[in-house]
């Protein structure tokens, strides 16, 4: 299994915090989510993504980007796909997006202690 | 059940993106996590928190703060507690922290479409 952690350069870079509640049922969501990650990873400025969803249906995806332009270009792709597929209302009950500039970062590893 | 979404003011504000892999077993983690959220919510500058952890043990907690000072003060509290309890190595195999300034935010609600 690949690491769930994104390998990122030193700050500054950007994060898009995407919090969502799913609708009931899959409605093609699984395939879409996989295709989206694949598509994002080939997008200019994409740095990495981390994602977690609990059994309650609430999930967080933090995607990391080189700059604001990359994020806006990616949003155009997503909006276009959503318009084509009517997927947004099929897949999500509610979501919140926050776009933020990462200023500093640090980590902890048990084996290094 | 309370909403898993944080209710936040208009940007700018800060987000701390905390991604982690848990150790095996609870080791007091559940009680600690609950106590931490309770403690954070009484901390000056705390705006809200969102959290998701999947069955694979990978989780993301995004906490929202008014400014950098609030985050640094909160980190002092966490470091102090961690030093007291030796909890860090008990609870986490690995974690990554990114501190970022939220510049813009938007949302989507199915019922509003």
gemmi code that builds the backbone of each chain (N, CA, C; Angstrom):
import gemmi

chains = {
    "A": [
        ("UNK", (0.852, -1.201, 0.000), (0.000, 0.000, 0.000), (0.881, 1.241, 0.000)),
        ("UNK", (0.600, 2.222, -0.885), (1.407, 3.449, -0.899), (1.142, 4.246, 0.380)),
        ("UNK", (2.103, 5.100, 0.763), (1.924, 5.917, 1.958), (0.746, 6.872, 1.785)),
        ("UNK", (-0.068, 7.042, 2.831), (-1.171, 8.007, 2.726), (-0.691, 9.453, 2.871)),
        ("UNK", (0.574, 9.636, 3.220), (1.115, 10.991, 3.394), (1.646, 11.533, 2.069)),
        ("UNK", (1.376, 12.808, 1.830), (1.944, 13.486, 0.664), (3.381, 13.873, 0.966)),
        ("UNK", (4.254, 13.716, -0.022), (5.641, 14.163, 0.104), (5.728, 15.550, -0.519)),
        ("UNK", (6.000, 16.542, 0.309), (5.885, 17.932, -0.136), (7.221, 18.663, -0.055)),
        ("UNK", (7.374, 19.703, -0.872), (8.584, 20.529, -0.785), (8.510, 21.406, 0.475)),
        ("UNK", (9.550, 22.174, 0.736), (9.506, 23.127, 1.848), (8.483, 24.226, 1.518)),
        ("UNK", (7.770, 24.747, 2.534), (6.844, 25.859, 2.275), (7.619, 27.066, 1.734)),
        ("UNK", (6.936, 28.001, 1.066), (5.475, 28.086, 0.921), (4.919, 27.284, -0.244)),
        ("UNK", (3.696, 26.804, -0.055), (2.867, 26.206, -1.111), (1.423, 26.345, -0.626)),
        ("UNK", (0.488, 25.816, -1.384), (-0.921, 25.995, -1.023), (-1.601, 24.688, -0.653)),
        ("UNK", (-2.625, 24.803, 0.193), (-3.471, 23.645, 0.497), (-4.934, 24.002, 0.221)),
        ("UNK", (-5.646, 23.060, -0.368), (-7.103, 23.170, -0.491), (-7.702, 22.157, 0.476)),
        ("UNK", (-8.364, 22.669, 1.519), (-9.014, 21.806, 2.505), (-10.456, 21.579, 2.049)),
        ("UNK", (-10.779, 20.348, 1.728), (-12.104, 19.997, 1.212), (-12.768, 19.054, 2.212)),
        ("UNK", (-13.792, 19.562, 2.927), (-14.531, 18.747, 3.899), (-15.894, 18.435, 3.310)),
        ("UNK", (-16.340, 17.194, 3.428), (-17.611, 16.854, 2.784), (-18.383, 15.775, 3.523)),
        ("UNK", (-19.711, 15.838, 3.338), (-20.599, 14.745, 3.735), (-21.138, 14.138, 2.451)),
        ("UNK", (-20.974, 12.841, 2.318), (-21.462, 12.119, 1.153), (-22.985, 11.953, 1.190)),
        ("UNK", (-23.546, 11.734, 0.015), (-24.932, 11.260, -0.079), (-24.953, 9.766, 0.254)),
        ("UNK", (-26.145, 9.190, 0.353), (-26.268, 7.735, 0.527), (-25.933, 7.038, -0.796)),
        ("UNK", (-25.320, 5.857, -0.718), (-25.065, 5.082, -1.937), (-23.845, 5.581, -2.679)),
        ("UNK", (-23.342, 4.775, -3.585), (-22.110, 5.148, -4.279), (-22.367, 6.107, -5.435)),
        ("UNK", (-23.375, 5.833, -6.254), (-23.731, 6.693, -7.403), (-22.531, 7.037, -8.298)),
        ("UNK", (-21.609, 6.112, -8.417), (-20.442, 6.348, -9.267), (-19.341, 7.142, -8.585)),
        ("UNK", (-19.502, 7.395, -7.274), (-18.545, 8.223, -6.539), (-17.144, 7.609, -6.501)),
        ("UNK", (-17.073, 6.318, -6.220), (-15.774, 5.640, -6.093), (-14.927, 5.783, -7.347)),
        ("UNK", (-15.553, 5.514, -8.492), (-14.848, 5.643, -9.777), (-14.431, 7.090, -10.015)),
        ("UNK", (-15.342, 8.012, -9.719), (-15.065, 9.439, -9.920), (-13.887, 9.876, -9.054)),
        ("UNK", (-13.897, 9.485, -7.776), (-12.854, 9.913, -6.842), (-11.482, 9.440, -7.313)),
        ("UNK", (-11.443, 8.209, -7.783), (-10.193, 7.641, -8.283), (-9.724, 8.401, -9.537)),
        ("UNK", (-10.669, 8.660, -10.444), (-10.346, 9.379, -11.679), (-9.876, 10.800, -11.375)),
        ("UNK", (-10.486, 11.421, -10.356), (-10.129, 12.796, -9.984), (-8.707, 12.882, -9.457)),
        ("UNK", (-8.326, 11.927, -8.611), (-6.966, 11.917, -8.065), (-5.965, 11.709, -9.196)),
        ("UNK", (-6.307, 10.809, -10.112), (-5.452, 10.538, -11.258), (-5.295, 11.789, -12.121)),
        ("UNK", (-6.407, 12.464, -12.347), (-6.419, 13.676, -13.173), (-5.657, 14.811, -12.470)),
        ("UNK", (-5.909, 14.975, -11.179), (-5.236, 16.033, -10.403), (-3.721, 15.853, -10.446)),
        ("UNK", (-3.286, 14.603, -10.316), (-1.851, 14.340, -10.209), (-1.120, 14.668, -11.516)),
        ("UNK", (-1.872, 14.803, -12.613), (-1.247, 15.180, -13.879), (-1.429, 16.667, -14.189)),
        ("UNK", (-2.028, 17.375, -13.240), (-2.303, 18.808, -13.394), (-1.052, 19.621, -13.025)),
        ("UNK", (-0.725, 20.662, -13.812), (0.451, 21.481, -13.452), (0.291, 22.075, -12.042)),
        ("UNK", (1.356, 22.015, -11.263), (1.339, 22.608, -9.925), (0.850, 21.688, -8.830)),
        ("UNK", (0.358, 20.494, -9.195), (-0.096, 19.537, -8.177), (1.094, 18.998, -7.391)),
        ("UNK", (1.002, 19.020, -6.054), (2.113, 18.543, -5.223), (1.796, 17.245, -4.492)),
        ("UNK", (0.516, 17.045, -4.148), (0.161, 15.834, -3.411), (-1.224, 15.937, -2.822)),
        ("UNK", (-1.732, 14.814, -2.299), (-3.076, 14.805, -1.725), (-3.142, 13.821, -0.566)),
        ("UNK", (-3.925, 14.164, 0.439), (-4.176, 13.264, 1.570), (-5.676, 13.239, 1.820)),
        ("UNK", (-6.193, 12.071, 2.174), (-7.633, 11.920, 2.248), (-8.029, 10.930, 3.330)),
        ("UNK", (-9.089, 11.251, 4.072), (-9.615, 10.334, 5.086), (-11.120, 10.493, 5.158)),
        ("UNK", (-11.845, 9.383, 5.251), (-13.292, 9.444, 5.449), (-13.700, 8.424, 6.484)),
        ("UNK", (-14.440, 8.874, 7.479), (-14.877, 7.999, 8.562), (-16.150, 7.253, 8.204)),
        ("UNK", (-16.524, 6.322, 9.070), (-17.712, 5.500, 8.848), (-18.993, 6.342, 8.874)),
        ("UNK", (-18.923, 7.533, 9.463), (-20.091, 8.420, 9.532), (-20.356, 9.173, 8.227)),
        ("UNK", (-19.459, 9.011, 7.226), (-19.672, 9.675, 5.935), (-19.014, 11.033, 5.810)),
        ("UNK", (-18.405, 11.502, 6.906), (-17.704, 12.790, 6.868), (-16.252, 12.563, 6.460)),
        ("UNK", (-15.790, 13.334, 5.486), (-14.436, 13.152, 4.995), (-13.693, 14.451, 4.802)),
        ("UNK", (-12.375, 14.359, 4.849), (-11.514, 15.510, 4.575), (-10.487, 15.101, 3.529)),
        ("UNK", (-10.360, 15.921, 2.481), (-9.281, 15.764, 1.517), (-8.488, 17.062, 1.486)),
        ("UNK", (-7.221, 16.978, 1.820), (-6.328, 18.133, 1.703), (-5.448, 17.913, 0.480)),
        ("UNK", (-5.589, 18.783, -0.520), (-4.710, 18.677, -1.690), (-3.739, 19.851, -1.688)),
        ("UNK", (-2.535, 19.578, -2.159), (-1.431, 20.537, -2.059), (-0.993, 20.981, -3.440)),
        ("UNK", (-0.767, 22.279, -3.581), (-0.527, 22.899, -4.884), (0.590, 23.929, -4.787)),
        ("UNK", (1.274, 24.130, -5.919), (2.417, 25.045, -5.943), (1.992, 26.498, -5.757)),
        ("UNK", (0.842, 26.864, -6.336), (0.426, 28.259, -6.288), (-1.076, 28.382, -6.536)),
        ("UNK", (-1.569, 29.601, -6.407), (-2.999, 29.895, -6.556), (-3.483, 29.591, -7.981)),
        ("UNK", (-2.645, 29.904, -8.974), (-3.038, 29.690, -10.376), (-3.343, 28.210, -10.628)),
        ("UNK", (-2.506, 27.329, -10.101), (-2.723, 25.886, -10.271), (-4.073, 25.479, -9.693)),
        ("UNK", (-4.424, 26.064, -8.539), (-5.687, 25.727, -7.878), (-6.876, 26.209, -8.716)),
        ("UNK", (-6.770, 27.419, -9.232), (-7.862, 27.964, -10.050), (-8.032, 27.181, -11.351)),
        ("UNK", (-6.919, 26.757, -11.941), (-6.996, 25.936, -13.154), (-7.628, 24.573, -12.862)),
        ("UNK", (-7.258, 23.997, -11.736), (-7.829, 22.713, -11.327), (-9.328, 22.857, -11.070)),
        ("UNK", (-9.728, 23.952, -10.455), (-11.161, 24.183, -10.185), (-11.962, 24.255, -11.491)),
        ("UNK", (-11.362, 24.846, -12.532), (-12.047, 24.910, -13.830), (-12.310, 23.508, -14.369)),
        ("UNK", (-11.318, 22.630, -14.226), (-11.472, 21.239, -14.664), (-12.596, 20.563, -13.883)),
        ("UNK", (-12.570, 20.727, -12.564), (-13.579, 20.099, -11.703), (-14.977, 20.625, -12.031)),
        ("UNK", (-15.097, 21.940, -12.183), (-16.403, 22.534, -12.479), (-16.943, 22.032, -13.813)),
        ("UNK", (-16.049, 21.885, -14.776), (-16.441, 21.395, -16.099), (-16.958, 19.958, -16.010)),
        ("UNK", (-16.213, 19.124, -15.281), (-16.627, 17.729, -15.112), (-17.948, 17.646, -14.362)),
        ("UNK", (-18.090, 18.475, -13.326), (-19.316, 18.462, -12.514), (-20.512, 18.878, -13.370)),
        ("UNK", (-20.305, 19.874, -14.236), (-21.384, 20.343, -15.108), (-21.808, 19.242, -16.088)),
        ("UNK", (-20.809, 18.482, -16.574), (-21.105, 17.382, -17.495), (-21.890, 16.263, -16.834)),
        ("UNK", (-21.514, 15.956, -15.592), (-21.999, 14.717, -14.985), (-23.152, 14.905, -14.006)),
        ("UNK", (-23.476, 16.146, -13.648), (-24.470, 16.373, -12.583), (-24.054, 15.676, -11.294)),
        ("UNK", (-22.749, 15.394, -11.189), (-22.278, 14.567, -10.090), (-22.352, 15.223, -8.727)),
        ("UNK", (-22.208, 16.539, -8.710), (-22.082, 17.214, -7.421), (-23.248, 16.878, -6.489)),
        ("UNK", (-24.476, 16.989, -7.034), (-25.650, 16.724, -6.186), (-25.853, 15.222, -5.947)),
        ("UNK", (-25.261, 14.391, -6.814), (-25.352, 12.939, -6.625), (-24.424, 12.474, -5.508)),
        ("UNK", (-23.269, 13.147, -5.388), (-22.212, 12.640, -4.520), (-22.149, 13.318, -3.160)),
        ("UNK", (-22.532, 14.606, -3.120), (-22.316, 15.358, -1.881), (-23.603, 15.966, -1.344)),
        ("UNK", (-23.753, 15.858, -0.027), (-24.842, 16.524, 0.651), (-24.418, 17.961, 0.979)),
        ("UNK", (-23.166, 18.075, 1.386), (-22.640, 19.393, 1.741), (-21.117, 19.345, 1.678)),
        ("UNK", (-20.521, 20.428, 1.223), (-19.068, 20.511, 1.372), (-18.601, 21.936, 1.636)),
        ("UNK", (-17.420, 22.022, 2.213), (-16.773, 23.299, 2.525), (-15.367, 23.246, 1.949)),
        ("UNK", (-14.975, 24.329, 1.308), (-13.631, 24.428, 0.737), (-12.928, 25.636, 1.344)),
        ("UNK", (-11.713, 25.423, 1.821), (-10.889, 26.548, 2.290), (-9.544, 26.471, 1.579)),
        ("UNK", (-9.158, 27.572, 0.977), (-7.889, 27.652, 0.256), (-6.910, 28.453, 1.104)),
        ("UNK", (-5.751, 27.862, 1.377), (-4.834, 28.469, 2.339), (-3.383, 28.327, 1.885)),
        ("UNK", (-2.573, 29.292, 2.296), (-1.154, 29.289, 1.966), (-0.356, 28.701, 3.133)),
        ("UNK", (0.325, 27.592, 2.879), (1.100, 26.933, 3.928), (2.368, 27.734, 4.178)),
        ("UNK", (2.571, 28.097, 5.439), (3.708, 28.937, 5.805), (4.821, 28.137, 6.492)),
        ("UNK", (4.426, 27.070, 7.209), (5.444, 26.235, 7.858), (4.887, 24.824, 8.035)),
        ("UNK", (5.792, 23.876, 8.224), (5.397, 22.476, 8.323), (6.423, 21.725, 9.155)),
        ("UNK", (5.952, 20.707, 9.895), (6.872, 19.850, 10.630), (6.246, 18.476, 10.787)),
        ("UNK", (7.057, 17.505, 11.199), (6.530, 16.145, 11.293), (7.094, 15.415, 12.503)),
        ("UNK", (6.525, 14.260, 12.772), (6.948, 13.410, 13.880), (6.957, 11.974, 13.389)),
        ("UNK", (7.998, 11.228, 13.755), (8.020, 9.811, 13.424), (8.468, 9.007, 14.642)),
        ("UNK", (7.663, 8.005, 14.975), (7.884, 7.215, 16.190), (9.270, 6.557, 16.191)),
        ("UNK", (9.684, 6.088, 15.028), (10.950, 5.356, 14.964), (12.165, 6.257, 15.139)),
        ("UNK", (11.948, 7.558, 14.976), (13.067, 8.497, 15.120), (13.239, 8.975, 16.561)),
        ("UNK", (12.304, 8.579, 17.454), (12.364, 9.079, 18.839), (13.420, 8.325, 19.639)),
    ],
    "B": [
        ("UNK", (-26.752, 14.337, 16.679), (-25.309, 14.448, 16.417), (-24.983, 15.865, 15.949)),
        ("UNK", (-23.991, 16.502, 16.534), (-23.624, 17.847, 16.087), (-23.029, 17.784, 14.676)),
        ("UNK", (-23.080, 18.883, 13.951), (-22.514, 18.928, 12.601), (-21.005, 18.700, 12.653)),
        ("UNK", (-20.467, 17.906, 11.716), (-19.015, 17.722, 11.680), (-18.293, 18.923, 11.071)),
        ("UNK", (-19.048, 19.875, 10.508), (-18.434, 21.051, 9.883), (-18.215, 22.161, 10.904)),
        ("UNK", (-17.075, 22.813, 10.807), (-16.797, 23.981, 11.651), (-17.521, 25.192, 11.058)),
        ("UNK", (-18.084, 26.007, 11.924), (-18.695, 27.264, 11.490), (-17.659, 28.364, 11.677)),
        ("UNK", (-17.220, 28.938, 10.563), (-16.064, 29.837, 10.608), (-16.435, 31.235, 10.143)),
        ("UNK", (-15.673, 32.232, 10.593), (-15.877, 33.598, 10.105), (-15.345, 33.724, 8.676)),
        ("UNK", (-15.518, 34.875, 8.080), (-14.923, 35.115, 6.759), (-13.400, 35.133, 6.891)),
        ("UNK", (-12.665, 34.638, 5.870), (-11.210, 34.719, 5.906), (-10.757, 36.184, 5.968)),
        ("UNK", (-9.543, 36.442, 6.413), (-8.482, 35.475, 6.710), (-8.545, 34.915, 8.142)),
        ("UNK", (-8.099, 33.662, 8.245), (-7.855, 32.991, 9.521), (-6.856, 31.878, 9.220)),
        ("UNK", (-6.527, 31.058, 10.200), (-5.492, 30.035, 9.995), (-6.056, 28.627, 10.124)),
        ("UNK", (-5.402, 27.711, 9.427), (-5.719, 26.290, 9.577), (-4.445, 25.518, 9.926)),
        ("UNK", (-4.584, 24.580, 10.857), (-3.522, 23.612, 11.128), (-3.995, 22.271, 10.580)),
        ("UNK", (-3.321, 21.798, 9.539), (-3.643, 20.505, 8.936), (-2.787, 19.438, 9.616)),
        ("UNK", (-3.435, 18.550, 10.330), (-2.739, 17.501, 11.085), (-3.125, 16.146, 10.489)),
        ("UNK", (-2.164, 15.490, 9.820), (-2.401, 14.165, 9.227), (-1.634, 13.143, 10.046)),
        ("UNK", (-2.269, 12.018, 10.342), (-1.584, 11.056, 11.217), (-1.958, 9.617, 10.924)),
        ("UNK", (-1.004, 8.750, 11.265), (-1.267, 7.307, 11.311), (-1.182, 6.901, 12.770)),
        ("UNK", (-2.235, 6.267, 13.251), (-2.281, 5.800, 14.622), (-1.392, 4.566, 14.833)),
        ("UNK", (-1.029, 4.351, 16.079), (-0.444, 3.075, 16.483), (-1.565, 2.045, 16.613)),
        ("UNK", (-1.203, 0.786, 16.833), (-2.200, -0.243, 17.107), (-2.760, -0.044, 18.509)),
        ("UNK", (-4.040, -0.345, 18.702), (-4.642, -0.294, 20.040), (-4.982, 1.126, 20.444)),
        ("UNK", (-5.802, 1.270, 21.478), (-6.263, 2.601, 21.861), (-5.229, 3.334, 22.718)),
        ("UNK", (-4.656, 2.679, 23.705), (-3.627, 3.275, 24.574), (-4.049, 4.623, 25.162)),
        ("UNK", (-5.333, 4.758, 25.443), (-5.823, 6.014, 26.011), (-6.052, 7.105, 24.988)),
        ("UNK", (-5.934, 6.757, 23.711), (-6.061, 7.763, 22.646), (-7.455, 8.400, 22.606)),
        ("UNK", (-8.485, 7.575, 22.690), (-9.862, 8.074, 22.595), (-10.154, 9.143, 23.639)),
        ("UNK", (-9.796, 8.853, 24.883), (-10.002, 9.815, 25.969), (-9.187, 11.082, 25.730)),
        ("UNK", (-7.931, 10.897, 25.300), (-7.049, 12.035, 25.049), (-7.632, 12.927, 23.951)),
        ("UNK", (-8.064, 12.312, 22.849), (-8.569, 13.074, 21.702), (-9.767, 13.918, 22.110)),
        ("UNK", (-10.648, 13.324, 22.899), (-11.826, 14.040, 23.373), (-11.412, 15.207, 24.281)),
        ("UNK", (-10.487, 14.937, 25.182), (-10.005, 15.969, 26.109), (-9.313, 17.104, 25.353)),
        ("UNK", (-8.593, 16.754, 24.296), (-7.864, 17.757, 23.507), (-8.825, 18.703, 22.800)),
        ("UNK", (-9.873, 18.150, 22.203), (-10.862, 18.987, 21.514), (-11.532, 19.918, 22.530)),
        ("UNK", (-11.849, 19.374, 23.707), (-12.473, 20.161, 24.760), (-11.544, 21.294, 25.196)),
        ("UNK", (-10.280, 20.955, 25.361), (-9.282, 21.934, 25.802), (-9.044, 22.985, 24.707)),
        ("UNK", (-8.926, 22.535, 23.473), (-8.699, 23.462, 22.343), (-9.832, 24.470, 22.231)),
        ("UNK", (-11.057, 23.981, 22.409), (-12.213, 24.853, 22.200), (-12.303, 25.958, 23.254)),
        ("UNK", (-11.561, 25.804, 24.351), (-11.535, 26.864, 25.366), (-10.282, 27.733, 25.248)),
        ("UNK", (-9.474, 27.456, 24.222), (-8.222, 28.183, 23.991), (-8.510, 29.495, 23.246)),
        ("UNK", (-7.869, 30.604, 23.644), (-8.090, 31.859, 22.903), (-7.732, 31.706, 21.426)),
        ("UNK", (-8.585, 32.221, 20.558), (-8.318, 32.185, 19.127), (-8.800, 30.942, 18.422)),
        ("UNK", (-9.302, 29.959, 19.162), (-9.831, 28.739, 18.537), (-11.126, 29.056, 17.797)),
        ("UNK", (-11.230, 28.622, 16.535), (-12.429, 28.903, 15.739), (-13.264, 27.658, 15.451)),
        ("UNK", (-12.613, 26.496, 15.383), (-13.361, 25.278, 15.078), (-12.429, 24.154, 14.662)),
        ("UNK", (-12.988, 22.952, 14.554), (-12.173, 21.786, 14.199), (-13.011, 20.798, 13.392)),
        ("UNK", (-12.374, 20.137, 12.440), (-13.007, 19.076, 11.647), (-12.054, 17.890, 11.618)),
        ("UNK", (-12.616, 16.698, 11.679), (-11.776, 15.519, 11.849), (-12.383, 14.301, 11.166)),
        ("UNK", (-11.541, 13.522, 10.498), (-11.992, 12.270, 9.874), (-10.876, 11.246, 9.957)),
        ("UNK", (-11.242, 9.994, 10.273), (-10.250, 8.913, 10.261), (-10.870, 7.690, 9.620)),
        ("UNK", (-10.172, 7.129, 8.656), (-10.675, 5.961, 7.946), (-10.322, 4.668, 8.660)),
        ("UNK", (-10.875, 3.574, 8.157), (-10.658, 2.255, 8.754), (-9.189, 1.829, 8.664)),
        ("UNK", (-8.431, 2.448, 7.753), (-7.016, 2.108, 7.577), (-6.111, 2.765, 8.622)),
        ("UNK", (-6.710, 3.610, 9.506), (-5.912, 4.233, 10.565), (-5.318, 5.581, 10.198)),
        ("UNK", (-5.536, 6.002, 8.962), (-5.036, 7.320, 8.540), (-6.124, 8.363, 8.801)),
        ("UNK", (-5.734, 9.460, 9.452), (-6.712, 10.488, 9.791), (-6.217, 11.886, 9.502)),
        ("UNK", (-7.177, 12.788, 9.300), (-6.869, 14.203, 9.117), (-7.714, 15.015, 10.086)),
        ("UNK", (-7.055, 15.910, 10.829), (-7.766, 16.882, 11.651), (-7.331, 18.265, 11.199)),
        ("UNK", (-8.285, 19.064, 10.744), (-8.015, 20.457, 10.404), (-8.603, 21.326, 11.515)),
        ("UNK", (-7.739, 22.042, 12.229), (-8.257, 22.957, 13.255), (-8.044, 24.393, 12.780)),
        ("UNK", (-8.989, 25.240, 13.144), (-9.026, 26.607, 12.625), (-8.812, 27.605, 13.760)),
        ("UNK", (-7.994, 28.610, 13.477), (-7.529, 29.539, 14.496), (-7.527, 30.973, 13.970)),
        ("UNK", (-7.684, 31.924, 14.888), (-7.771, 33.334, 14.498), (-6.447, 33.862, 13.960)),
        ("UNK", (-5.350, 33.415, 14.551), (-4.042, 33.951, 14.168), (-2.918, 32.991, 14.564)),
        ("UNK", (-1.710, 33.335, 14.149), (-0.528, 32.514, 14.400), (-0.222, 32.387, 15.903)),
        ("UNK", (-0.434, 33.466, 16.635), (-0.149, 33.451, 18.080), (-0.991, 32.385, 18.789)),
        ("UNK", (-2.268, 32.319, 18.426), (-3.160, 31.317, 19.040), (-2.639, 29.912, 18.777)),
        ("UNK", (-2.131, 29.683, 17.575), (-1.622, 28.358, 17.209), (-0.367, 28.034, 18.011)),
        ("UNK", (0.513, 29.004, 18.144), (1.752, 28.773, 18.897), (1.461, 28.535, 20.382)),
        ("UNK", (0.488, 29.260, 20.911), (0.105, 29.042, 22.315), (-0.512, 27.657, 22.509)),
        ("UNK", (-1.335, 27.257, 21.569), (-1.953, 25.927, 21.637), (-0.881, 24.840, 21.535)),
        ("UNK", (0.119, 25.038, 20.687), (1.193, 24.055, 20.549), (1.956, 23.889, 21.868)),
        ("UNK", (2.131, 24.996, 22.596), (2.800, 24.905, 23.907), (2.016, 24.001, 24.857)),
        ("UNK", (0.697, 24.159, 24.846), (-0.166, 23.322, 25.696), (-0.021, 21.850, 25.291)),
        ("UNK", (-0.082, 21.588, 23.996), (0.010, 20.215, 23.491), (1.370, 19.603, 23.824)),
        ("UNK", (2.438, 20.364, 23.604), (3.787, 19.853, 23.885), (3.956, 19.532, 25.370)),
        ("UNK", (3.372, 20.381, 26.199), (3.450, 20.184, 27.648), (2.732, 18.891, 28.044)),
        ("UNK", (1.528, 18.706, 27.505), (0.755, 17.496, 27.799), (1.474, 16.257, 27.279)),
        ("UNK", (2.045, 16.371, 26.081), (2.747, 15.230, 25.480), (3.963, 14.850, 26.325)),
        ("UNK", (4.659, 15.858, 26.825), (5.836, 15.615, 27.658), (5.437, 14.914, 28.959)),
        ("UNK", (4.283, 15.316, 29.497), (3.791, 14.702, 30.736), (3.409, 13.245, 30.532)),
        ("UNK", (2.784, 12.961, 29.405), (2.119, 11.663, 29.246), (2.909, 10.651, 28.427)),
        ("UNK", (3.970, 11.081, 27.757), (4.672, 10.191, 26.814), (3.718, 9.696, 25.739)),
        ("UNK", (2.609, 10.441, 25.547), (1.541, 9.957, 24.685), (1.892, 9.923, 23.216)),
        ("UNK", (2.768, 10.817, 22.800), (3.009, 10.952, 21.373), (3.422, 9.619, 20.742)),
        ("UNK", (4.377, 8.954, 21.370), (4.860, 7.684, 20.801), (3.864, 6.539, 21.031)),
        ("UNK", (2.968, 6.717, 22.030), (1.939, 5.703, 22.274), (0.835, 5.766, 21.226)),
        ("UNK", (0.549, 6.984, 20.786), (-0.649, 7.205, 19.957), (-0.373, 7.271, 18.472)),
        ("UNK", (0.819, 7.777, 18.114), (1.066, 8.033, 16.695), (2.297, 7.316, 16.172)),
        ("UNK", (2.146, 6.751, 14.973), (3.275, 6.159, 14.288), (4.004, 7.261, 13.504)),
        ("UNK", (3.194, 8.130, 12.917), (3.768, 9.228, 12.134), (2.728, 10.331, 12.009)),
        ("UNK", (3.171, 11.573, 12.068), (2.250, 12.658, 11.702), (2.959, 13.794, 10.985)),
        ("UNK", (2.144, 14.549, 10.252), (2.617, 15.714, 9.502), (1.726, 16.887, 9.885)),
        ("UNK", (2.349, 18.033, 10.127), (1.599, 19.245, 10.473), (1.940, 20.325, 9.458)),
        ("UNK", (0.906, 20.944, 8.899), (1.106, 22.107, 8.020), (0.259, 23.247, 8.540)),
        ("UNK", (0.888, 24.388, 8.730), (0.198, 25.579, 9.233), (0.018, 26.543, 8.072)),
        ("UNK", (-1.229, 26.953, 7.835), (-1.527, 27.728, 6.631), (-2.527, 28.836, 6.905)),
        ("UNK", (-2.421, 29.898, 6.124), (-3.330, 31.042, 6.247), (-4.447, 30.923, 5.203)),
        ("UNK", (-5.668, 30.818, 5.685), (-6.817, 30.690, 4.773), (-7.106, 32.038, 4.140)),
        ("UNK", (-7.135, 32.054, 2.809), (-7.327, 33.298, 2.073), (-8.733, 33.418, 1.510)),
        ("UNK", (-9.350, 32.268, 1.190), (-10.726, 32.304, 0.686), (-11.409, 30.986, 0.983)),
        ("UNK", (-12.737, 31.014, 0.971), (-13.514, 29.831, 1.335), (-14.853, 29.872, 0.621)),
        ("UNK", (-15.379, 28.692, 0.280), (-16.724, 28.624, -0.293), (-17.329, 27.267, 0.032)),
        ("UNK", (-18.633, 27.147, -0.188), (-19.293, 25.907, 0.181), (-20.365, 25.527, -0.834)),
        ("UNK", (-20.879, 24.318, -0.678), (-21.930, 23.789, -1.544), (-22.918, 23.044, -0.662)),
        ("UNK", (-24.211, 23.256, -0.934), (-25.233, 22.493, -0.210), (-26.263, 21.968, -1.197)),
        ("UNK", (-26.501, 20.662, -1.106), (-27.389, 19.989, -2.065), (-28.788, 20.600, -2.054)),
        ("UNK", (-29.268, 20.951, -0.882), (-30.654, 21.463, -0.761), (-30.820, 22.841, -1.360)),
        ("UNK", (-29.685, 23.527, -1.557), (-29.760, 24.883, -2.118), (-29.723, 24.886, -3.641)),
        ("UNK", (-29.523, 23.684, -4.264), (-29.413, 23.646, -5.731), (-30.777, 23.716, -6.391)),
    ],
}
model = gemmi.Model(1)
for chain_id, residues in chains.items():
    chain = gemmi.Chain(chain_id)
    for i, (resn, *xyz) in enumerate(residues, 1):
        res = gemmi.Residue()
        res.name, res.seqid = resn, gemmi.SeqId(i, " ")
        for name, pos in zip(("N", "CA", "C"), xyz):
            atom = gemmi.Atom()
            atom.name, atom.element = name, gemmi.Element(name[0])
            atom.pos, atom.b_iso = gemmi.Position(*pos), 0.0
            res.add_atom(atom)
        chain.add_residue(res)
    model.add_chain(chain)
structure = gemmi.Structure()
structure.add_model(model)
structure.setup_entities()
